[in-house]
Amino acid sequence: MKINIGEFLTRRSNLTPAREGLVFEDIRRTYKDLNDRANRLANAMEDMGVGHGDRVSILAFNEPEYYDMYFYLFGFPALGVIGYLLSVVLGLWLVITILRTRKY
């Protein structure tokens, strides 16, 4: 059975809503929290006009908010958003090169 990350998150949220899905230093988020945040972000991005065929990149440190974006980018395939994960450890020049070489 194949499911995407969004289906996984929704199922976890329904099955074990109070179970911790993310722990980072003193921040603890349940699967329900993660699912709710991903859905709010998806709605906000849609309200801003981000949709099918648009490219969205994440360039961030590994902070809890990074996972909100991750679940948004890869958890809602019906939105048709093309997601790119970038890392701050790549360095500015390499990040620019990666973004320039993506086919639009």
C-alpha positions as CSV (number, residue, x, y, z in Angstrom):
1,M,0.0,0.0,0.0
2,K,1.5,3.3,-1.1
3,I,0.7,6.6,0.7
4,N,2.3,10.0,0.5
5,I,3.6,12.0,3.5
6,G,0.3,13.9,3.7
7,E,-1.8,10.8,3.9
8,F,0.6,9.4,6.5
9,L,0.3,12.6,8.6
10,T,-3.5,12.6,8.3
11,R,-3.8,9.0,9.3
12,R,-1.4,9.4,12.3
13,S,-3.4,12.5,13.3
14,N,-6.6,10.5,13.2
15,L,-5.2,7.3,14.9
16,T,-3.0,8.9,17.5
17,P,-3.7,12.6,17.7
18,A,-2.0,13.1,21.1
19,R,1.2,11.2,20.3
20,E,4.2,13.3,19.8
21,G,5.3,13.5,16.2
22,L,8.0,16.1,16.6
23,V,10.4,16.9,19.5
24,F,12.9,19.7,19.2
25,E,14.6,21.1,22.3
26,D,11.6,22.3,24.4
27,I,9.1,22.2,21.6
28,R,6.8,19.2,21.4
29,R,4.2,18.8,18.7
30,T,1.6,16.1,18.4
31,Y,0.6,14.5,15.1
32,K,-2.6,16.5,15.3
33,D,-0.6,19.7,15.8
34,L,1.6,18.9,12.8
35,N,-1.4,18.0,10.6
36,D,-3.3,21.2,11.6
37,R,-0.2,23.4,10.9
38,A,0.3,21.8,7.5
39,N,-3.3,22.3,6.6
40,R,-3.2,26.0,7.8
41,L,-0.1,26.6,5.7
42,A,-1.6,24.9,2.6
43,N,-4.7,27.1,3.0
44,A,-2.6,30.3,3.5
45,M,-0.4,29.5,0.5
46,E,-3.5,28.8,-1.6
47,D,-5.0,32.2,-0.5
48,M,-1.8,33.9,-1.6
49,G,-2.3,32.4,-5.1
50,V,0.3,29.6,-4.9
51,G,-1.0,26.6,-6.8
52,H,-0.6,24.1,-9.6
53,G,2.8,24.3,-11.3
54,D,4.3,26.9,-8.9
55,R,7.7,26.1,-7.5
56,V,8.3,26.6,-3.8
57,S,11.7,26.1,-2.1
58,I,12.6,25.7,1.5
59,L,15.9,27.2,2.6
60,A,16.1,27.0,6.3
61,F,17.9,25.6,9.3
62,N,16.5,22.4,10.8
63,E,13.9,24.1,13.0
64,P,10.4,22.9,13.7
65,E,8.9,25.3,11.1
66,Y,11.0,23.5,8.4
67,Y,8.7,20.4,8.9
68,D,5.6,22.5,8.5
69,M,6.9,23.4,5.0
70,Y,8.0,19.9,4.3
71,F,4.6,18.5,5.0
72,Y,3.0,21.3,2.9
73,L,5.3,20.7,-0.1
74,F,5.1,16.9,-0.1
75,G,1.9,16.2,1.6
76,F,-0.6,17.9,-0.7
77,P,0.1,16.6,-4.2
78,A,-3.3,17.6,-5.4
79,L,-2.2,21.2,-5.1
80,G,0.3,20.6,-7.8
81,V,3.1,22.6,-6.1
82,I,6.6,21.6,-7.1
83,G,8.8,21.6,-4.0
84,Y,12.5,21.9,-3.6
85,L,14.4,21.3,-0.4
86,L,17.6,23.3,0.1
87,S,20.0,23.3,2.9
88,V,21.8,26.3,4.5
89,V,24.9,24.1,4.6
90,L,25.1,24.2,0.8
91,G,26.3,27.7,0.7
92,L,24.9,30.7,-1.2
93,W,26.6,30.1,-4.5
94,L,25.4,26.4,-4.7
95,V,21.9,27.4,-3.7
96,I,21.8,30.0,-6.4
97,T,23.1,27.5,-9.0
98,I,20.5,24.9,-8.0
99,L,17.7,27.4,-8.3
100,R,19.0,28.7,-11.7
101,T,19.2,25.3,-13.2
102,R,15.7,24.2,-12.4
103,K,13.5,24.0,-15.4
104,Y,10.6,26.4,-15.2
